[in-house]
Amino acid sequence: MGEGTALIDASSRPWLARALSPARLGPRTLRNRIIKTATYEGMTPGGLPSPALIEHHRELARGGVGMTTVAYCAVSPHGRTFPEQMYMREEAVPLLARLVEAVHEHGAAASLQLGHCGFFSRNTELPRRTSLGPSPMLNQYGLLSGVPFSRAMTRADIDSTAREFADAAERAVRAGFDAVELHFGHGYLLSQFLSPATNHRRDEYGGSLAGRLRFPLLVLERVRERVGDRCAVIAKTNLRDGFRGGLEIDEAVEICAALAQGGIDAIELTGGFTSRTPFYLFRGKAPLAEMIQAEKSRMQRLALRLFGRKVVREYPFEEMYFLDMARRVRAAVNVPLVLLGGIVSAANLEKAMADGFDFVAMGRALIADPDLIARIEAGTAERSRCVACNKCVAESDRGGVRCVL
């Protein structure tokens, strides 16, 4: 992979020059410090990577990012939120290898996000149509799809799921990925174990934060053992769940310290809980009308019309909206940190570097302008045209994520 040559004058804008300079991530060197964060693409018909998915990430690599992240690959068929999601299996490896090759051709690195949905599922292919989670609960998301309940994972379930994460990471390495990202956030399985709102266990996997951390740290340990130094291992974890009774910043700092001690190569700092505060992550407009229109299930469309405004709340957009909380993690841990959230401009990149963050992650800004980094580097652009309308979220269910502008 080529490292590229920045056109920025380091003497006049040293922090921007730093953002555009090569940086070490685990065993890899990225050509710059900008990562395309994982945003669900909606391009995996039959649960496998499509040519459109390959071209999507090829375009991002051509546009100048240091690394692009393929979103939400479930570690098993039971880890899917819905049947169309990609899940890791042998059949997927050669297709993912083509994607990695396309990204490498344009000088970028490739990361694969590995996750498990936990109780948050409407996958009708689940055994007994029952999802798994830290504790038994009503699964409101799956209620209208016939997946109304989740059951508490047994110790055998915990062990087998940790093994599934390791198996998936091994396949990702064989496909050529430079990094795997373990999804500890957004209210999916590992986040459900970390959050006091959803983990009500009374055994060693619940209760105190040390107990709630036990399973996520087991996953990290198993993956680290399996991949060794053949790829970087990243954790994406919440700074805050975004609702009362959920994970808060004090415990989030402790989680990051535990991940650092567990051998993580970098931590991407995020927030929000998909089943309760989905737009706490995005900020900006909540495109409910577009989401209803894109929804394929008649019953789910009805539910969105009746109750959508109670769940799909809007949060005001501001640039770098996770920065203040992320600074608390930066002050507490000595491990590479990836700043996420409302980073849309060259000035934001400079601020992140000046505040001591090692990498930045961009989502909607790069969906709107896949070549933004190349243009910033060339001095022909300063910011993305993204206006945080969030209609790209609905587009992912309409045939593939794209900017409607």
VOGU-3710 file (C-alpha; in Angstrom, 3 decimals, decimal comma):
1> mgegtalida> 0,000/0,000/0,000  1,289/3,441/-0,885  1,573/6,085/1,806  0,860/9,109/-0,399  2,433/12,548/-0,195  0,640/15,355/1,615  0,458/18,707/-0,149  -0,241/20,575/3,101  2,397/23,055/4,248  3,459/21,666/7,625
11> ssrpwlaral> 4,838/25,029/8,744  1,501/26,807/8,339  -0,858/23,996/9,404  1,180/21,489/11,429  -1,823/19,740/13,017  -3,459/19,148/9,649  -0,131/17,880/8,346  -0,080/15,455/11,273  -3,595/14,208/10,443  -2,455/13,532/6,887
21> sparlgprtl> 0,806/11,846/7,894  1,426/8,072/8,134  0,654/6,459/11,475  1,153/3,076/13,075  -1,934/1,011/13,965  -0,937/-2,268/15,564  1,264/-4,103/13,041  0,216/-1,825/10,134  1,173/1,656/8,999  -1,707/3,686/7,586
31> rnriiktaty> -0,970/6,379/5,010  -2,829/8,926/7,146  -4,845/9,151/10,361  -8,338/9,295/8,847  -10,562/6,213/9,158  -13,879/5,740/7,414  -15,990/4,507/10,308  -18,327/1,543/9,965  -21,731/2,699/8,694  -24,208/0,035/7,619
41> egmtpgglps> -24,045/-0,106/3,832  -27,104/-2,230/2,988  -25,147/-3,994/0,243  -25,080/-7,627/1,360  -27,967/-9,460/-0,346  -28,136/-13,022/0,933  -25,754/-12,030/3,714  -22,744/-11,846/1,382  -20,651/-8,950/0,045  -21,980/-7,620/-3,267
51> paliehhrel> -20,100/-5,928/-6,151  -21,713/-2,676/-4,960  -20,112/-3,099/-1,518  -16,716/-3,632/-3,120  -17,108/-0,515/-5,273  -18,297/1,520/-2,281  -15,094/0,823/-0,380  -12,937/1,128/-3,497  -14,290/4,668/-3,941  -13,482/5,556/-0,327
61> arggvgmttv> -9,934/4,223/-0,745  -9,523/6,175/-3,975  -10,762/9,248/-2,117  -7,809/9,278/0,248  -8,741/7,717/3,600  -6,094/5,890/5,551  -8,425/2,985/6,286  -12,010/2,093/5,437  -14,196/-0,096/7,655  -16,699/-2,640/6,358
71> aycavsphgr> -19,718/-2,392/8,645  -21,349/-5,056/10,767  -20,284/-8,532/9,828  -22,029/-10,842/12,306  -19,795/-13,520/13,769  -22,476/-16,182/13,270  -25,875/-16,551/11,572  -27,487/-16,080/15,000  -25,649/-12,775/15,464  -27,601/-11,033/12,711
81> tfpeqmymre> -30,103/-8,311/13,496  -32,077/-9,313/10,391  -31,569/-11,987/7,718  -30,003/-9,710/5,064  -27,012/-8,824/7,211  -23,640/-10,270/6,351  -22,302/-13,012/8,580  -18,868/-14,560/8,493  -18,495/-17,967/6,888  -16,191/-19,645/4,382
91> eavpllarlv> -18,375/-18,572/1,470  -17,758/-14,922/2,381  -13,955/-15,099/2,553  -13,107/-14,942/-1,184  -15,651/-12,141/-1,739  -14,209/-10,142/1,154  -10,726/-10,796/-0,241  -11,786/-9,062/-3,470  -12,934/-6,074/-1,452  -9,642/-5,892/0,433
101> eavhehgaaa> -7,710/-6,141/-2,823  -9,736/-3,264/-4,313  -8,999/-1,099/-1,257  -5,293/-1,964/-1,269  -5,034/-1,085/-4,965  -5,733/2,526/-4,028  -3,321/2,710/-1,107  -5,720/2,386/1,828  -6,042/-0,252/4,540  -9,209/-2,262/5,214
111> slqlghcgff> -10,912/-3,114/8,510  -13,838/-5,449/9,183  -16,299/-4,728/11,980  -17,289/-7,915/13,833  -20,407/-7,952/15,959  -23,310/-9,873/17,439  -26,764/-8,348/17,827  -27,609/-9,976/21,160  -31,276/-9,542/22,070  -31,778/-6,787/19,465
121> srntelprrt> -32,947/-8,963/16,583  -35,849/-9,588/14,266  -34,103/-12,486/12,558  -36,822/-15,095/12,042  -34,166/-17,762/11,393  -33,142/-17,866/15,063  -33,664/-21,187/16,878  -37,099/-21,136/18,534  -37,316/-17,524/17,326  -35,615/-16,431/20,545
131> slgpspmlnq> -32,663/-14,066/20,652  -29,797/-14,164/23,150  -28,667/-11,507/25,582  -27,147/-11,019/29,008  -30,587/-11,247/30,647  -34,086/-12,338/29,625  -36,223/-9,501/28,321  -38,941/-8,460/25,948  -37,443/-7,829/22,516  -39,555/-4,925/21,293
141> ygllsgvpfs> -37,623/-4,674/18,029  -38,542/-8,236/17,094  -42,062/-8,214/18,516  -43,857/-7,747/15,188  -41,543/-10,198/13,414  -42,256/-13,097/15,743  -39,059/-12,791/17,808  -40,648/-11,381/20,982  -38,282/-12,597/23,695  -34,615/-13,018/24,464
151> ramtradids> -33,164/-15,500/26,892  -30,138/-15,117/29,113  -26,953/-16,598/27,717  -25,570/-19,613/29,550  -21,882/-20,013/30,268  -21,759/-22,398/27,301  -23,338/-19,706/25,098  -20,760/-17,192/26,316  -17,871/-19,522/25,578  -19,148/-20,497/22,137
161> tarefadaae> -19,828/-16,874/21,168  -16,322/-15,818/22,200  -15,042/-18,631/19,996  -17,235/-17,380/17,120  -15,623/-13,948/17,393  -12,186/-15,576/17,211  -13,194/-17,769/14,253  -14,559/-14,726/12,410  -11,361/-12,767/13,085  -9,298/-15,664/11,733
171> ravragfdav> -11,322/-15,634/8,510  -10,928/-11,861/8,265  -7,154/-12,282/8,427  -7,329/-14,898/5,683  -9,307/-12,449/3,567  -6,443/-9,970/3,972  -7,948/-7,403/6,329  -5,474/-5,116/8,057  -7,687/-4,748/11,142  -10,734/-6,191/12,831
181> elhfghgyll> -13,018/-3,972/14,852  -14,835/-5,598/17,770  -18,206/-3,910/18,263  -18,520/-3,134/21,976  -20,994/-0,283/21,419  -24,414/0,843/20,179  -26,438/-1,594/22,240  -25,335/-4,781/20,501  -24,374/-7,894/22,456  -21,084/-6,821/24,051
191> sqflspatnh> -22,578/-3,391/24,775  -25,589/-5,099/26,359  -23,233/-6,871/28,770  -21,447/-3,610/29,588  -24,600/-1,570/30,196  -26,214/-1,701/33,655  -29,566/-1,098/31,940  -29,536/-4,444/30,122  -27,216/-6,647/32,179  -29,120/-7,844/35,246
201> rrdeyggsla> -27,147/-11,030/35,781  -26,308/-12,220/39,267  -23,389/-14,445/38,280  -19,775/-13,509/37,515  -20,823/-11,891/34,200  -23,028/-9,234/35,817  -23,315/-6,894/38,764  -20,253/-4,682/39,161  -18,426/-3,258/36,176  -15,744/-5,917/36,627
211> grlrfpllvl> -18,426/-8,569/36,159  -20,051/-6,813/33,212  -16,628/-6,534/31,576  -15,813/-10,218/31,921  -17,430/-11,440/28,683  -16,277/-8,533/26,448  -12,718/-8,988/27,749  -12,964/-12,732/27,061  -13,871/-11,913/23,452  -10,851/-9,593/23,177
221> ervrervgdr> -8,592/-12,249/24,699  -9,787/-14,986/22,322  -9,468/-12,748/19,253  -6,035/-11,477/20,280  -4,822/-15,040/20,827  -6,118/-16,111/17,427  -4,851/-13,291/15,217  -1,637/-12,440/17,075  0,156/-9,651/15,241  -1,279/-10,515/11,830
231> caviaktnlr> -3,745/-7,631/12,012  -4,707/-4,759/14,292  -7,510/-5,292/16,823  -9,722/-2,270/17,482  -12,612/-1,859/19,928  -15,562/0,424/19,198  -17,099/1,275/22,548  -19,577/3,737/24,033  -18,753/6,856/25,948  -22,393/7,002/26,980
241> dgfrggleid> -25,523/4,990/26,104  -27,568/8,170/25,950  -30,356/7,412/28,434  -30,844/7,408/32,190  -29,738/4,146/33,761  -27,411/3,264/30,887  -23,644/3,357/30,692  -22,165/6,721/31,658  -18,794/8,323/31,062  -17,221/7,386/34,419
251> eaveicaala> -17,596/3,672/33,728  -16,729/4,192/30,053  -13,310/5,502/31,100  -12,779/2,363/33,209  -13,825/0,165/30,283  -11,261/1,835/28,040  -8,569/1,325/30,668  -9,470/-2,374/30,862  -9,336/-2,691/27,065  -5,928/-1,040/27,017
261> qggidaielt> -4,688/-3,481/29,650  -6,208/-6,341/27,625  -3,996/-5,604/24,637  -6,239/-3,579/22,315  -4,418/-1,724/19,532  -6,835/1,226/19,410  -10,221/2,311/20,768  -12,842/4,108/18,695  -15,041/6,243/20,959  -18,756/6,337/20,169
271> ggftsrtpfy> -22,157/6,480/21,862  -25,816/5,585/21,623  -27,952/2,495/22,061  -29,727/1,308/18,908  -32,794/-0,061/20,696  -33,339/3,110/22,773  -31,374/6,100/21,490  -30,469/5,344/17,861  -29,884/8,956/16,825  -27,777/9,818/19,858
281> lfrgkaplae> -24,934/8,569/17,666  -25,863/10,490/14,519  -27,211/13,858/15,777  -29,118/16,076/13,396  -32,434/15,318/11,730  -34,355/12,083/12,313  -35,637/11,108/8,830  -38,678/9,191/10,073  -40,743/9,659/6,907  -37,910/8,276/4,779
291> miqaeksrmq> -37,359/5,379/7,191  -41,059/4,460/6,998  -40,960/4,592/3,211  -37,851/2,383/3,043  -39,136/-0,203/5,562  -40,039/-3,470/3,787  -42,239/-4,946/6,525  -45,836/-3,702/6,557  -46,104/-4,249/10,309  -42,844/-2,435/11,002
301> rlalrlfgrk> -44,012/0,486/8,855  -47,174/0,667/10,948  -45,172/0,559/14,170  -42,903/3,364/12,957  -45,930/5,484/12,086  -47,516/4,924/15,492  -44,498/4,963/17,791  -41,554/6,190/15,711  -41,320/9,617/17,317  -40,947/8,029/20,764
311> vvreypfeem> -37,889/6,017/19,702  -36,416/7,980/16,804  -35,669/11,152/18,757  -33,691/14,026/17,310  -30,524/15,343/18,945  -29,064/18,691/17,883  -26,025/18,415/15,644  -22,811/20,145/16,545  -19,343/19,543/15,238  -17,172/17,167/17,277
321> yfldmarrvr> -20,046/16,347/19,618  -18,226/13,554/21,499  -15,059/15,598/22,053  -15,589/16,626/25,682  -16,286/13,068/26,858  -13,496/11,658/24,697  -11,016/14,021/26,355  -11,686/12,256/29,654  -10,633/8,963/28,108  -7,586/10,615/26,542
331> aavnvplvll> -6,481/11,820/29,964  -6,848/8,353/31,491  -5,415/5,838/29,011  -2,189/5,462/27,081  -3,469/3,664/23,994  -4,248/5,011/20,503  -7,695/6,643/20,437  -9,966/7,266/17,464  -12,187/10,346/17,801  -15,619/10,026/16,196
341> ggivsaanle> -18,691/12,223/15,954  -19,391/15,280/13,834  -15,968/15,521/12,213  -16,673/17,238/8,915  -13,805/19,619/8,160  -10,077/20,183/8,004  -10,420/22,377/11,095  -11,975/19,431/12,966  -9,019/17,236/11,969  -6,631/19,856/13,302
351> kamadgfdfv> -8,529/20,152/16,578  -8,529/16,366/17,099  -4,765/16,193/16,572  -4,114/19,188/18,820  -6,153/17,526/21,581  -4,003/14,400/21,473  -6,127/11,941/19,506  -4,214/9,535/17,294  -6,854/8,981/14,597  -10,192/10,428/13,536
361> amgraliadp> -13,191/8,506/12,216  -15,572/10,042/9,702  -18,908/8,639/8,524  -21,553/10,812/6,895  -18,979/13,372/5,742  -17,366/10,689/3,582  -20,685/9,277/2,390  -21,430/12,770/1,088  -17,905/13,337/-0,241  -15,867/10,127/-0,660
371> dliarieagt> -12,918/12,138/-2,023  -12,929/14,708/0,778  -9,542/13,716/2,210  -7,811/13,846/-1,149  -9,270/17,309/-1,736  -8,289/18,556/1,720  -4,794/17,247/1,102  -4,670/19,025/-2,267  -5,963/22,249/-0,736  -9,147/22,314/-2,825
381> aersrcvacn> -11,647/21,650/-0,014  -12,033/22,542/3,647  -15,204/20,713/4,680  -17,846/18,210/3,655  -21,172/19,254/2,183  -22,983/16,946/4,655  -25,857/18,768/6,411  -26,714/15,979/8,921  -30,120/15,338/7,332  -29,454/11,618/8,011
391> kcvaesdrgg> -31,453/10,528/4,974  -28,491/8,296/4,127  -29,621/6,099/7,048  -32,898/5,346/5,248  -31,082/4,868/1,948  -29,183/1,906/3,391  -32,521/0,048/3,464  -33,423/1,198/-0,006  -30,664/-0,530/-1,939  -27,471/0,900/-0,485
401> vrcvl> -26,217/3,816/1,555  -25,731/7,040/-0,393  -25,951/10,791/0,085  -29,247/12,177/-1,226  -27,562/15,517/-2,007
//
